[in-house]
């Protein structure tokens, strides 16, 4: 069914890098969510009214409130798809994260409400009666919500949409809470043991935890997070694949929403190549790599020495010392000032887990070892940090 709906309503569905295609996916997911929740609301309201069942009627309005998640998703996706304007030069993509954050609060609210209800039942137990029609409605609700969860999760993963994944978690939370009710009813009916309140407390805590997890995952790109290792390596390798580029470092990626980002990177070029030639290469890389990865790429050019024997000798010795101190350490932008004694200038890249104490210790050891190695050589070392996330 999911594939059929995508083929029917999402034109050019495989081009998920396109903002227009992402918006079509978002609209489809939102409309399906609104339709399913309104359907459940109408069915439960009619049956609850005919049977004079307050429980079924109350659950009907719960489904109506669930439609709010889909409406929020719809608004969020539509606004996130708006193009850049004078006030927002990088577009409106982060609105999708805000929409997902709102949905996560709704999930948490459902969990707290269920916890409160379950705690009340634990203090004041209520007899559970088995009635076939309401029971079948609960089963129908579980099946519909389970499909909605799978539907939103599949689309959310396909286009990397936080708000769709949040909506999927919202639906899955409803599945868990309703399933707990069904299991409690069956156990009470068969074994005459009322576990409704205890099951409700456990499930409510799971739903609250799910809501906080969604909020955490949504807040990370809003606050700013490390570059995924796969993307870091991909950008670095693509830039380094061009002739005239010796190496890269200091890659930073700024996220302005799904498929909307800006990256800056330092590219090393031979210092004996005409600056206009290197600049032309840099311009070409910015255009081609930026277009292929759908990012705004800005490259800083660093000239490096490739032929001076003394510079290469000291660079090799410095590398040997650094690796001996810690294999996780690395350096770049190595330069030599030929004074007496010589002065080495470079950036030292330290691991993310290093404390200030660790950094100070390594700097002291490094300067001391280099001084001993090269007749009192001095160093100007700039401490640098990688923005790459560790591989999972």
Secondary structure, DSSP 8 states (H G I E B T S, - for coil): -HHHHHHHH-TTTT-TTSHHHHHHHHHHHHHHHHHHHHHHHHHHHHHHHHHT-HHHHHHHHHHHHHHHHHHHHHHHHHHHTS---SS-TT-STTHHHHHHHHHHHHHHHHHHHHHHHHHHHHHS-------HHHHHHHHHHHHHHHHHHHHHHHHHHHHT-HHHHHHHHHHHHHHHHHHHHHHHHHHHHHH----HHHHHHHHHHHHHHHHHHHHHHHHHHHH---B-HHHHHHHHHHHHTSTT--EEEEEEEEESSTT-EEEEEEEEEETTS-HHHHHHHHHHHHHHHHHHHTEEEEEEEEEE-SS-HHHHHHHHHHHHHHHHH-TT-EEEEEEEE--SS-EEEEEEEE-TT--HHHHHHHHHHHHHHHHHHTTS-EEEEEEEE--B----
